[in-house]
């Protein structure tokens, strides 16, 4: 088990746009910047997601990124979206070039979530490539009920296919994070650690769900690790943070970075690599 950081650890610093709203810093974090931040923090695993473009393959920039990773002893993982076979084959090829052993994806087609019953056909189509290249594919939970997602994986059983477990994402279904963990623990090949707190609003008529630095919210880390261990899961842990928007973008970016720096010492109690 290794502790890593990913591009969704620094969404505010990287910048994003959803609908009519956008948060774009003057100097967005780059792929090199994330790698350097990992080195500074003593982290030896970086998961690059689709919210931060990588240099093109076979370019001097990509060669430099890979060389820096080797120099700093930092392992790479990839994250993408979609289950289209040709797209996943491209991601597997990129993973091989970068030395990545995992591709995380969201169960979508043409950018839209699909039902659990549609997933097995795509898993069966990409499975020969995964087995040939020795790369694992991890489906992240969040928009499909956990037990339905587990059923989909059971239709294409393989050590090369599993779950990227994110307990907090499934609150949107809605499902309790402990139920999600229990259902998906046997399939877990990567864990996205995202601390959270659920609070009643002032009127007592409703709740808010917000992020917190690791160890300062309502996530029971010892319980989580125990359930995963009892299920025999083998996985790395990628830290993610959900800082609420502050008065300015820079203040939010500063909070994001501070939360990462507060989270790592807490997680190091459980993850030494």
Helices and strands as residue ranges (DSSP letters): E 3-6, G 7-9, H 11-14, E 16-18, E 21-23, H 31-41, E 45-48, H 60-71, E 75-79, H 85-98, E 102-106, E 108-109, E 112-113, H 116-133, E 136-140, H 146-154, E 161-165, G 169-172, H 177-184, G 185-187, E 188-194, E 196-200, E 207-211, H 221-230, E 236-240, H 249-267
